[in-house]
């Protein structure tokens, strides 16, 4: 029970990595606040947690809206008195080189992936500062460290999240708050499955192409990232501060030849 009695807030936990993390955190003893923009998805996660014997509550909130995020945090504090772990998981992808991306599409990715980290941090951190304890996990990507074709908006946001993580750690270390970032490779989530169907005449060929990018020879699964998030959330990682944690199947530091 590595998260026994910890109050954990996971944004975007209605599916994919967020859902897997929520279920795993609950199994490890955490009380999980499931957040998603879509109530139906969030309730699916709540049901999975309860089936596993865990404790959870769902709060619908838009991570790009200050009033919505503040209301969510206020609700958690009123009910539980604290937030021990904040996992900023909510995010979207974006496809296209700079000249291909329309301004509205660019702004949407920037808003969700950067503003959606800033706002939860803004409203959660004062409570962690008061208690002088907490772990913040920000979802970056291995794309923050490499170039990848036609991912301009996405790579810009994930690079920003990594830089923000390092800067935050300097500010909040005096309060015994740890801030770290996850840098996954390509994860086989519902989004990626949909991307393969829409982007390739033969989705299986696309899948094989994505697998070749990683030394592991296969794509990660949401559970792989959830286990890394669990480590950062737990006291086992108490000396990790401002660190990028790579779970990328060898994308950044290896090359298939």
N, C-alpha and C positions, 0 to 999 in steps of 0.2 A: 504494500500500500504506500507507494512512493509519494502520493499527494494527499495523504490522510488529512482531512479537515481543512484543506485549502479551498478557497473560493476562487474559481477560475472563470474568466470571461473570454469567450472565443467568438470573434466576429466572423461572419460568413460561414457559419457552421451547419448550414442546412444540407450540404452535400460535399462530396470530394474529401480533400484533406481536412477541412474543418470538421466534417461529420466524423471521420475516423478518429481525429484527435479528441473530440468531445466524448466519444464512447470509451476510448482508451483512458482518458483522464478520469472518467467516472469509475471505471474498473479499478483504478489505482487509488480510489478513496476521495477524489475531489467532488465538491459540489460544482456543477457546471452550469453556467449561464450561457444558454444557446442563443445566439443572435443571428438573424438573417432578415433580409428584406421581404422574403416570401414566407408567409406564415405556414403554408402547407409543408414546405421543405423543413422548416424548423421543427414542426411537430413530428415529422418523420424521425428526426434525430432524437427528440425527447422520448419517443416510443422505443427506439433502440436502446437508449440508456436505461429506461425503466425495465425493459426486458432483461437487461444484464444486471438488474438489482441496484442500479445507481440512482443518484439524486440529481435532479436538474430542473431548471425552469427556462421557459422561452420568453424572449423579449424581442418583439419586432422593432427594428430601428434602421434608419438609413445612415450609414457611417459618414456620408458626405454632408449631413445636415446637423448643424450645431445644437439646435433645440432638441432634435431627436436623440442624439448621442448623450447630451446632458441628462435628459429625462431617463434614459436607460441606466446610466451610472447612478443617478439619484435613487432609482428604484432598487438597485442592488444594494447600495449602501444602507438604505432604510431597512431592508429586509435582513441583511447579513452583517452589516457594520463594517465591512472591509472588502477589498479585492486583493487577493494575494498574487494572482497571475493574470496578466493581460496578454492574450495571443491575438495580434493583429493579422488575421488570416484573410479577411475579405479582399477580393481583388478580381480584376478582369484582364484578359489578354487583348492585344491589339495586333493586327496584321497589316503590313504595308511599309514600304520605304517612305521617307519624308514627303516626297512629291505626290505620293498616292493617298496620303491620309488627309481626309477632310477635317477642317478645324473643329467641328462638333465632335467627331470621333476622337480626335486628339484630346480635347478637353475632358471627355468622359473618362478616358483611361487615366489621365493625370489626376482627375478629381477623386476617383474611387481608390486608386492605388497609392496616392500620396496623402491627399486630404483625409482619406479613410484610415490612415495611420495616425496622422496628426490629431484629429479630433478625439478619438478614444484616449490617446495619451494625455491630451490636454485636461480632460476631465477626470481621468483615473489617477494620474500622478500625484495631485495634491493629497489624496487620501493615503497613498503609499508613503509620501513624504512625512505625513503626520505620524505614521506608525514606524517609520524608518525601516521598511521592509517591502520587498516585492520583486517580482520577475516580469519583465516585459519581453515578449518575443515578437519580432517583426518579420513578416514574410518578404524576403527579397528573392533572388533567383541567381543561378549560376550565370545567367545572361548579363548580370552586372559586371562580370569579369571578362567576358568574351564578346566578340562580334558575331551576330547571327543575322542572316539575310531577312529583310522585310519584317523587322520587329522594332521599328524606331520608337514608337510611343511606349511600348512595353519595357524595352531596355532602359529608356530614359527614367521611367518610374522606379524600376528595381535598382538601378544605380543610385538614385536619390534616396531610396529607403536604406540602402547599405550605409551611405554617408551619414544619413540622419541617425542611424543606430549608433555609430561611433561618437557623434557629437552629443547625443543624449546621454551616453554613458559617462562622459566627462561631467556633465551637469548634475547627474543624479547619483553618482558614486558616493558623495558625502552623506547621502540618505540611506545607504546600504540597499539601493535599488540596482538590480542587474538588468542590462539591456543587451540583447543579443539578436542575431539575425540568422534565419534559415536560408540557405542557398540551394534549392533543389535543382536537379536536372529535369528532363521531361517526365511528367507523371501521367499515367494513364487514368485520367479523370473523365467524367461525362463530357466536359468541355473538349478535351483532346479527341475523344471518340467522335464528337460532332464535327470537329474540325477536319478529321480524316475523311468523313463522309462527304463533306462539302467541298473539300479542296483537291480530292484525288478521284479520278475516274475509277480507279481500283484502290479502295481504302487499305487493302492488305499490303499493296506495294508501298503506300505511304507509311504504314506501320513499320515495315521492314526498313525503310529509309530512316525513320526516326531512331530505331534501335541501333543502327550503325553509327550514330553520332556518339554513342556511349560505350566505353570500354566494357561495361558489364554485359553488353550484347542484348539488353532488354530494357524496357522502360520501367521506371519505378512505379510503385503502387501507393495509394494514399496512406496505407498503414506504415510504409517505410518512413514517410515524413512525420507521421504522428509519433512514432517512437523517438525520433530526434527531438520533436517538440516536448515530449514528456521529459527527456533528459534535461532540457533547458528550463523547464518549469520546476523541476525537482531540486532539492538541496544538493544533489550529487554534482551539480554544475556550479557550485557556489563561487568558484574562482574563474569562471568564464564571464568576462566583462567586455562588452563592445566587440564581441567576436563573431565572425562569419563562420557558420557551421555548414560545410559542404556535404550534401547528400545528392550527388549528381552522377553516380555511376561512372566517374572518371572523365567527365566532359572537360573540365577546366585544366586538369594537370596531366592529361594523357591524350594520345592521338592514335587512332587506328591507322596502320600502314599496310 
